[in-house]
Amino acid sequence: WKLFHQFPMMKLYNIGKRFKKEPDVAAREYRQIVEKDLLKLKELEMRGYDKAKGLQSFSNELFLALQPSMEQEIGALMVCVLGTYKALDKRRLQEKTPESRKEYDALCSGFGGDELMEINIAVNELANKLGKDIWEQYSHDNIDQLAERIENNTNGVLSDLPADFVSGWIEFLDNFGWDRDDQMFISSPSYRDDPTFLLTRLMQNVGIESPSIKQQKQVAKRREVMKLHEERAASKRFTHPFMLKKVRKRNEILDNLVWIRNAPKLHISHAFGILRMNVLQAEEYLISKNMLEEKGDIFHLDLEEVDKALADESYDLMSLIRPRKAIYGRAKKSKECPILVDSRCRILRPDPPSQSDAEEGTLIGAAVAPGTATGRVRIVNSPTDEFKQGEILAAVVTNPAWTPLFAGASAVILQMGGALQHGALCAREYGKPAVSSIDIHNVIKTGMIVAVDGNSGTVKIIEYSEE
C-alpha cells in the first residue's frame, strides 16, 4: 500500500483514459498545464535557492512544480502512446509486402509538436543565420575562438557578426540554455556553461535543410496513409463493423498524442539545468571557504551532504570526495560499460543473430528505420566528437543531445535500442536508414565503407578500414 500510495497508478491510469477518450481535447488541456508548469520553473530559476533552506529543498520545489504535467505525460504514454506505437512497429515488421511495410513505416514517423524536434529546428535555424564564410574560418579544433567572438558580440565589445545571429543566440540560450550532452546528469555542462558544445551542434547543421521541411513531408505522408486505412476500414464495415472506429481512434492518437513521447525527459532535464546553476553557485561558495579543492568536486556529493556543508563550515567534505573521485577516475578509463554482469562479475553478451543465410561481410541486426545508404563510417562516442556531413553515424546508444548529428548523417548504426529508443525514433523523423544490434566497437571501425539497409536490418561491409 505504501508503494501504491507513492506511485499513484490508478490516478495515472485515469488520466490516460481521458487522453484515450478525447485525444484532441486532452492534448489542448495538457498544453495549458505545461505552460503553467514551465512558468513556475522560470519563477524558481529567477529566485534561486535559499542557502538557509538548502539545495535539497530547492530541488523538491523544482520537481513539484513539474508534477501536474508529468502526471499527464506519464498517463498518456502509459495508456495510449506506447501501446499504439508498439503495435504499429510490430505490424511494420510482420508485413510481407514492401508496399504494406512502407505504409507502417509512414505511420511511425511525422509527429508535429515534439519539443525535441522543435529544439533541433531552432538549432538548424540559428546555425544558418551565420554565413558560411564565417563558419569556414573555424573547425572542431578552434571552435573556442568562435565562442569568444560571440561572447564579445553579445556584450557589445565587438559587432562583427550578423545581428540576427547574435539576437538569435541570446534567445536560444534563454529558451534552451539548460540543455546538455547527458541530460539526466546534473554534472554534465549545459549550453550556458560551455557554449562550445552548442557551437559543435550548430556546425553540424550548417548548410543542412531544416528538419521542419522533412517533418512536414512525413506528417503529410502519415496522414495520407491514415486516410487510406480509414477508407479500407469503411469498405469492410459490413464484415468488420468495429474496424473503422478502431482505426479512427488510432489515428486520433497518432495526430494528437505521440509527439508527447519526449516531453517527460526534456522537462526533467530543464529542471536539472536550473538545479545545476544553483549547485554551481554553492560550489563557488564552498571553494571560497576552502571546503572544496576544485571545480567539479561538488558532483561527488549528494544534495544532503552539500546542505550540511552550507550549514556547517567544519564539515569535512574532502574526506568524502577523495575516495569517490578515485573510483570515478578508474571507471572513466574503461572503454566499455557492460550492459549485464552476473554475480561473478562476468560480462554477459547476447547471442549474435543467426547469419546462416547472410553472405560474407554482412552483419545482421534489427531494422529500426527504413531506407538504404552507403558511406564511410565514423564511430562517435560523444555528441561533441567531430562528425562530417555524409558519414554514417555509428554509436553504442544515443540520446536527445545527439540529434543534430542525425541531420548530416547518411545512415545510422546502433549497438543498443529498439523501435522506441531515441536513435530509432530520431532516424525515422530525419528519414535516415538505421540498423541496431550491431557490435559497434568490435565489428565496426571508423573509416569502413558500408551499405546500411534499414529495410532488412543488415550492414554490409564493402571496404575495410586501415585503422
VEXDOPA-357480 format. One line per field, with one value per residue (C-alpha): residue number from 0; residue in one letter; x, y, z. Coordinates in nm, 3 decimals. Each point is the difference from the previous one (the first is absolute). Last residue first. Example, Ala and Ser with C-alpha at 12.3 -4.5 7.8 and 13.67 -1.06 7.14 Angstrom:
2
num	c(1  0)
residuo	c(s  a)
X	c(1.367  -0.137)
Y	c(-0.106  -0.344)
Z	c(0.714  0.066)
//
This chain:
467
num	c(466  465  464  463  462  461  460  459  458  457  456  455  454  453  452  451  450  449  448  447  446  445  444  443  442  441  440  439  438  437  436  435  434  433  432  431  430  429  428  427  426  425  424  423  422  421  420  419  418  417  416  415  414  413  412  411  410  409  408  407  406  405  404  403  402  401  400  399  398  397  396  395  394  393  392  391  390  389  388  387  386  385  384  383  382  381  380  379  378  377  376  375  374  373  372  371  370  369  368  367  366  365  364  363  362  361  360  359  358  357  356  355  354  353  352  351  350  349  348  347  346  345  344  343  342  341  340  339  338  337  336  335  334  333  332  331  330  329  328  327  326  325  324  323  322  321  320  319  318  317  316  315  314  313  312  311  310  309  308  307  306  305  304  303  302  301  300  299  298  297  296  295  294  293  292  291  290  289  288  287  286  285  284  283  282  281  280  279  278  277  276  275  274  273  272  271  270  269  268  267  266  265  264  263  262  261  260  259  258  257  256  255  254  253  252  251  250  249  248  247  246  245  244  243  242  241  240  239  238  237  236  235  234  233  232  231  230  229  228  227  226  225  224  223  222  221  220  219  218  217  216  215  214  213  212  211  210  209  208  207  206  205  204  203  202  201  200  199  198  197  196  195  194  193  192  191  190  189  188  187  186  185  184  183  182  181  180  179  178  177  176  175  174  173  172  171  170  169  168  167  166  165  164  163  162  161  160  159  158  157  156  155  154  153  152  151  150  149  148  147  146  145  144  143  142  141  140  139  138  137  136  135  134  133  132  131  130  129  128  127  126  125  124  123  122  121  120  119  118  117  116  115  114  113  112  111  110  109  108  107  106  105  104  103  102  101  100  99  98  97  96  95  94  93  92  91  90  89  88  87  86  85  84  83  82  81  80  79  78  77  76  75  74  73  72  71  70  69  68  67  66  65  64  63  62  61  60  59  58  57  56  55  54  53  52  51  50  49  48  47  46  45  44  43  42  41  40  39  38  37  36  35  34  33  32  31  30  29  28  27  26  25  24  23  22  21  20  19  18  17  16  15  14  13  12  11  10  9  8  7  6  5  4  3  2  1  0)
residuo	c(e  e  s  y  e  i  i  k  v  t  g  s  n  g  d  v  a  v  i  m  g  t  k  i  v  n  h  i  d  i  s  s  v  a  p  k  g  y  e  r  a  c  l  a  g  h  q  l  a  g  g  m  q  l  i  v  a  s  a  g  a  f  l  p  t  w  a  p  n  t  v  v  a  a  l  i  e  g  q  k  f  e  d  t  p  s  n  v  i  r  v  r  g  t  a  t  g  p  a  v  a  a  g  i  l  t  g  e  e  a  d  s  q  s  p  p  d  p  r  l  i  r  c  r  s  d  v  l  i  p  c  e  k  s  k  k  a  r  g  y  i  a  k  r  p  r  i  l  s  m  l  d  y  s  e  d  a  l  a  k  d  v  e  e  l  d  l  h  f  i  d  g  k  e  e  l  m  n  k  s  i  l  y  e  e  a  q  l  v  n  m  r  l  i  g  f  a  h  s  i  h  l  k  p  a  n  r  i  w  v  l  n  d  l  i  e  n  r  k  r  v  k  k  l  m  f  p  h  t  f  r  k  s  a  a  r  e  e  h  l  k  m  v  e  r  r  k  a  v  q  k  q  q  k  i  s  p  s  e  i  g  v  n  q  m  l  r  t  l  l  f  t  p  d  d  r  y  s  p  s  s  i  f  m  q  d  d  r  d  w  g  f  n  d  l  f  e  i  w  g  s  v  f  d  a  p  l  d  s  l  v  g  n  t  n  n  e  i  r  e  a  l  q  d  i  n  d  h  s  y  q  e  w  i  d  k  g  l  k  n  a  l  e  n  v  a  i  n  i  e  m  l  e  d  g  g  f  g  s  c  l  a  d  y  e  k  r  s  e  p  t  k  e  q  l  r  r  k  d  l  a  k  y  t  g  l  v  c  v  m  l  a  g  i  e  q  e  m  s  p  q  l  a  l  f  l  e  n  s  f  s  q  l  g  k  a  k  d  y  g  r  m  e  l  e  k  l  k  l  l  d  k  e  v  i  q  r  y  e  r  a  a  v  d  p  e  k  k  f  r  k  g  i  n  y  l  k  m  m  p  f  q  h  f  l  k  w)
X	c(4.281  0.025  -0.377  -0.172  -0.191  -0.346  -0.120  -0.371  -0.228  -0.335  -0.338  -0.215  -0.160  0.270  0.259  0.337  0.277  0.347  0.326  0.229  0.179  -0.087  -0.023  -0.302  0.031  0.139  -0.087  -0.348  -0.145  -0.316  -0.338  -0.144  -0.052  -0.099  -0.099  -0.037  -0.331  0.063  -0.305  0.080  0.361  -0.120  -0.239  0.263  0.274  -0.231  -0.116  -0.357  0.088  0.268  0.327  0.362  0.299  -0.108  0.074  -0.140  -0.018  0.100  0.072  -0.029  -0.330  0.061  0.290  -0.246  -0.181  0.290  -0.116  -0.331  0.165  0.208  0.126  0.312  0.069  0.065  -0.097  0.052  0.179  -0.172  0.077  0.308  0.009  0.247  -0.088  -0.230  -0.290  0.220  0.130  -0.023  0.114  0.031  -0.099  0.046  -0.302  -0.277  -0.368  -0.327  -0.343  -0.221  0.066  0.032  0.110  0.172  0.347  0.170  0.352  0.099  0.368  -0.056  -0.353  -0.286  -0.215  0.175  0.036  -0.195  -0.003  0.287  -0.073  -0.042  0.298  0.063  0.298  0.117  -0.002  -0.065  -0.359  -0.069  0.065  -0.231  0.038  0.372  0.139  0.285  0.330  0.068  0.227  -0.296  -0.072  0.346  -0.042  -0.344  0.143  0.274  -0.245  -0.217  0.299  0.087  -0.355  -0.107  0.317  -0.014  -0.334  0.114  -0.282  0.157  -0.180  -0.340  -0.325  0.129  0.194  -0.313  -0.186  0.273  -0.026  -0.379  0.038  0.221  0.374  0.244  -0.150  0.137  0.357  -0.058  0.184  0.293  0.108  -0.330  -0.042  0.251  -0.270  0.025  -0.031  -0.321  -0.148  0.092  -0.154  -0.324  -0.028  0.073  -0.279  -0.233  0.073  -0.033  -0.348  -0.117  0.144  -0.146  -0.344  0.043  0.120  -0.317  -0.204  0.196  -0.036  -0.375  -0.062  0.170  -0.311  -0.248  0.012  -0.195  -0.310  -0.211  0.042  0.107  -0.263  -0.273  0.118  -0.028  -0.353  -0.093  0.143  -0.192  -0.329  0.049  0.071  -0.312  -0.239  0.244  -0.204  -0.253  0.240  0.264  0.010  0.013  0.313  0.171  -0.094  0.127  0.329  0.045  -0.067  0.266  0.239  -0.044  0.029  0.338  0.121  -0.101  0.168  0.311  0.017  -0.047  0.274  0.247  -0.060  0.016  0.337  0.142  0.222  0.366  0.240  0.144  -0.168  0.304  0.160  -0.299  0.047  0.368  -0.094  -0.236  0.278  0.239  -0.248  0.106  -0.181  -0.305  -0.022  -0.001  0.287  -0.078  0.022  -0.379  -0.024  -0.338  0.069  0.340  0.107  -0.172  -0.319  -0.049  0.080  -0.321  -0.225  0.240  0.292  -0.201  -0.107  0.359  0.121  -0.290  0.090  0.361  -0.104  -0.247  0.271  0.243  0.350  0.268  -0.150  0.266  0.020  -0.380  -0.067  -0.159  0.269  0.288  -0.169  -0.036  0.373  0.090  -0.216  0.159  0.344  -0.122  -0.082  0.374  0.039  -0.347  0.065  -0.035  0.049  -0.237  -0.287  0.046  -0.012  -0.294  -0.205  -0.148  -0.379  0.030  0.103  -0.286  -0.262  0.147  0.016  -0.360  -0.115  0.183  -0.172  -0.340  0.084  0.053  -0.327  -0.199  -0.281  -0.022  0.022  0.127  0.106  -0.133  -0.304  0.232  0.189  -0.339  -0.087  0.347  -0.046  -0.322  0.171  0.308  -0.225  0.009  -0.099  0.123  0.268  -0.229  -0.285  0.218  0.104  -0.363  -0.092  0.297  -0.116  -0.356  0.107  0.256  -0.230  -0.331  -0.005  0.356  0.100  -0.311  0.016  0.373  -0.046  -0.299  0.173  0.313  -0.206  -0.142  0.330  0.224  -0.015  0.050  0.324  0.141  -0.120  0.160  0.330  -0.019  -0.051  0.300  0.207  -0.019  -0.258  0.244  0.186  -0.327  0.004  -0.063  -0.271  0.026  0.020  -0.292  -0.211  0.102  -0.092  -0.345  -0.046  0.097  -0.276  -0.265  0.088  0.005  -0.353  -0.126  0.160  -0.169  -0.344  0.055  0.119  -0.302  -0.238  0.175  0.040  -0.359  -0.057  0.363  0.129  -0.264  0.087  0.364  -0.099  -0.197  0.303  0.226  -0.235  -0.026  0.375  0.063  0.369  0.060  -0.341  0.036  0.347  -0.136  -0.292)
Y	c(0.181  -0.127  -0.017  -0.279  0.068  -0.126  -0.112  -0.080  0.116  -0.177  0.075  -0.087  0.339  0.205  -0.120  0.155  -0.042  0.033  0.182  -0.037  0.312  -0.040  -0.369  -0.229  -0.353  0.031  0.361  0.015  -0.345  0.040  -0.034  0.303  0.093  0.343  0.160  0.379  0.180  0.264  -0.103  -0.367  0.040  0.188  -0.273  -0.270  0.187  0.101  -0.353  -0.097  -0.224  -0.187  0.112  -0.093  -0.040  0.264  0.067  0.318  0.118  0.295  0.215  0.380  0.047  -0.301  0.178  0.268  -0.267  -0.104  0.204  -0.190  -0.331  -0.250  -0.355  -0.197  0.232  -0.014  0.303  -0.058  0.295  0.246  0.306  -0.039  -0.089  0.127  -0.105  0.228  -0.245  -0.254  -0.346  0.029  -0.278  0.142  -0.218  0.088  -0.024  -0.204  0.063  -0.192  0.083  -0.088  0.062  -0.267  -0.311  -0.226  -0.141  -0.242  0.086  -0.076  -0.053  -0.352  -0.061  -0.042  -0.312  -0.161  0.334  -0.083  0.299  0.019  -0.146  0.280  0.098  -0.067  0.164  -0.225  0.171  -0.326  0.103  0.072  0.320  0.149  0.310  0.030  0.355  -0.008  0.180  0.025  0.285  0.197  -0.277  0.032  0.377  -0.045  -0.236  0.250  0.289  -0.192  -0.061  0.374  0.140  -0.117  0.107  0.313  0.107  0.043  0.192  0.282  0.265  -0.124  0.108  0.006  -0.320  -0.179  0.119  -0.143  -0.336  -0.005  0.091  -0.299  0.034  -0.096  0.277  0.260  -0.080  0.132  0.325  -0.039  -0.057  0.019  0.118  0.278  0.262  0.154  -0.352  -0.049  0.326  -0.081  -0.346  0.147  0.216  -0.307  -0.188  0.290  -0.017  -0.381  0.021  0.210  -0.252  -0.290  0.160  0.028  -0.361  -0.108  0.191  -0.153  -0.353  0.031  0.166  -0.248  -0.219  0.290  0.006  -0.327  0.174  0.195  -0.134  -0.353  -0.030  0.123  -0.245  -0.291  0.110  0.021  -0.346  -0.149  0.160  -0.117  -0.359  -0.041  -0.124  -0.249  -0.189  0.278  0.292  -0.147  0.293  0.239  -0.176  0.042  0.369  0.050  -0.170  0.229  0.308  -0.109  -0.067  0.356  0.132  -0.170  0.135  0.357  -0.025  -0.140  0.287  0.257  -0.168  0.010  0.374  0.058  -0.176  0.309  -0.091  -0.027  0.275  0.030  -0.251  -0.183  0.336  0.091  -0.311  0.077  0.361  -0.120  -0.200  0.294  0.210  -0.179  0.102  0.152  -0.292  -0.233  -0.186  -0.357  -0.034  0.017  -0.322  -0.073  0.204  -0.149  0.239  0.319  0.207  0.273  0.276  -0.090  0.307  0.270  -0.160  0.002  0.363  0.118  -0.194  0.129  0.360  -0.065  -0.184  0.274  0.263  -0.171  -0.021  0.273  0.213  -0.030  0.103  0.018  -0.278  -0.231  0.068  -0.068  -0.325  -0.097  0.056  -0.206  -0.289  0.034  -0.039  -0.308  -0.164  -0.030  -0.379  -0.082  0.249  0.373  0.254  -0.194  0.080  0.371  -0.038  -0.238  0.286  -0.015  -0.007  -0.360  -0.136  0.180  -0.157  -0.347  0.027  0.131  -0.297  -0.230  0.160  -0.037  -0.364  -0.061  0.176  -0.232  0.220  -0.167  -0.378  -0.136  -0.359  -0.347  0.021  0.041  -0.318  -0.170  0.096  -0.090  -0.350  -0.041  0.097  -0.218  -0.307  -0.245  0.220  -0.142  0.262  0.297  -0.176  -0.027  0.364  0.107  -0.201  0.150  0.350  -0.051  -0.166  0.269  0.293  -0.074  -0.131  0.041  0.291  0.206  -0.072  0.072  0.332  0.116  -0.092  0.183  0.310  0.022  -0.099  0.258  0.259  -0.284  -0.073  0.348  0.042  -0.329  0.111  0.326  -0.194  -0.218  0.305  0.158  0.174  0.256  0.035  0.086  -0.125  0.209  0.261  0.042  -0.377  -0.054  0.246  -0.168  -0.342  0.132  0.134  -0.345  -0.152  0.247  -0.062  -0.374  0.010  0.199  -0.248  -0.286  0.160  0.012  -0.363  -0.113  0.162  -0.157  -0.346  -0.030  -0.350  -0.111  0.311  -0.035  -0.367  0.102  0.234  -0.284  -0.229  0.262  0.035  -0.375  -0.043  0.246  -0.071  0.094  -0.125  -0.331  -0.043  0.059  -0.233)
Z	c(-3.877  -0.360  -0.028  -0.190  -0.321  -0.087  0.343  -0.026  0.280  0.021  0.159  -0.303  -0.062  0.175  -0.248  0.081  -0.257  0.148  -0.066  0.299  0.122  0.368  0.086  0.043  0.141  0.354  0.083  -0.154  0.062  -0.210  0.174  -0.186  -0.366  -0.128  -0.329  0.039  -0.061  0.267  0.204  -0.061  0.117  0.307  0.109  -0.056  0.186  0.285  0.083  -0.093  -0.297  0.191  0.152  0.040  -0.230  -0.247  -0.368  -0.158  -0.361  -0.222  0.303  -0.027  0.183  0.225  0.168  0.118  0.210  0.222  0.301  -0.017  0.094  -0.195  0.049  -0.091  -0.289  -0.376  -0.212  -0.372  -0.156  -0.233  0.210  0.215  0.370  0.259  0.351  0.204  -0.024  0.181  -0.089  -0.378  -0.230  -0.352  -0.291  -0.368  -0.222  -0.157  0.067  0.012  0.139  0.295  0.371  0.273  -0.191  0.253  -0.060  -0.236  -0.113  -0.359  -0.081  -0.131  -0.128  0.243  0.012  0.297  0.177  0.314  0.232  0.252  0.343  0.250  0.217  0.368  0.172  0.283  0.338  0.185  0.085  -0.369  -0.196  -0.264  -0.217  0.062  -0.035  -0.250  -0.048  0.373  0.106  0.138  0.252  0.152  0.040  0.157  0.260  0.087  0.006  0.247  0.229  -0.003  0.036  0.344  0.182  -0.216  0.148  0.358  0.176  0.200  -0.209  0.124  -0.169  -0.358  0.073  0.122  -0.311  -0.222  0.175  -0.044  -0.367  -0.077  -0.044  -0.277  -0.214  0.244  -0.099  -0.352  0.059  0.234  0.360  0.186  0.361  -0.054  0.089  -0.349  -0.141  0.200  -0.135  -0.360  0.041  0.134  -0.311  -0.214  0.179  -0.082  -0.371  0.013  0.155  -0.294  -0.248  0.198  -0.032  -0.378  -0.013  0.181  -0.259  -0.287  0.141  0.049  -0.342  -0.232  -0.067  -0.008  -0.384  0.005  0.136  -0.248  -0.352  0.087  0.273  -0.233  -0.265  0.244  0.090  -0.369  -0.067  0.293  -0.108  -0.359  0.110  0.215  -0.273  -0.158  -0.264  -0.062  0.058  -0.231  -0.246  0.297  0.132  -0.336  -0.013  0.356  -0.088  -0.302  0.213  0.251  -0.289  -0.131  0.353  0.040  -0.336  0.088  0.342  -0.169  -0.249  0.277  0.206  -0.287  -0.038  0.377  0.018  -0.179  -0.295  0.098  -0.109  0.350  0.230  0.142  0.075  0.216  0.214  0.051  0.078  0.274  0.162  -0.043  0.202  0.321  0.316  -0.170  -0.242  0.299  0.163  0.118  0.380  0.036  -0.197  -0.162  -0.313  -0.074  -0.279  0.108  0.000  0.262  -0.251  -0.187  0.013  0.126  -0.183  -0.323  0.046  0.052  -0.305  -0.211  0.095  -0.104  -0.319  -0.098  0.056  -0.238  0.159  0.007  0.278  0.271  0.369  0.019  0.250  -0.257  -0.260  0.241  0.104  -0.367  -0.059  0.306  -0.122  -0.346  0.158  0.193  -0.335  -0.068  -0.036  -0.139  -0.277  -0.050  -0.278  -0.225  0.240  -0.071  -0.380  0.043  0.143  0.350  -0.007  -0.122  0.338  0.177  -0.228  0.043  0.379  0.010  -0.211  0.243  0.299  -0.172  -0.072  0.371  0.085  -0.231  -0.137  -0.340  -0.022  -0.333  0.066  0.087  -0.231  -0.300  0.088  0.029  -0.358  -0.123  0.141  -0.192  -0.327  0.067  0.040  0.291  0.294  0.332  0.076  -0.061  0.181  0.311  -0.038  -0.020  0.312  0.187  -0.092  0.116  0.325  0.077  -0.079  0.166  0.357  0.126  -0.224  0.074  0.374  0.015  -0.180  0.208  0.326  -0.115  -0.082  0.353  0.171  -0.166  0.279  0.250  -0.184  0.044  0.358  0.103  -0.151  0.198  0.323  -0.081  -0.088  0.344  0.218  0.144  -0.330  -0.178  -0.357  -0.310  -0.050  -0.378  -0.053  0.237  -0.201  -0.326  0.140  0.100  -0.353  -0.132  0.213  -0.124  -0.366  0.058  0.145  -0.300  -0.240  0.189  -0.044  -0.376  -0.003  0.204  -0.252  -0.301  0.156  0.127  0.140  -0.010  0.173  0.271  0.039  0.053  0.283  0.154  -0.026  0.155  0.297  0.037  -0.011  0.282  0.069  0.363  0.115  -0.185  0.148  0.350  -0.070)
//
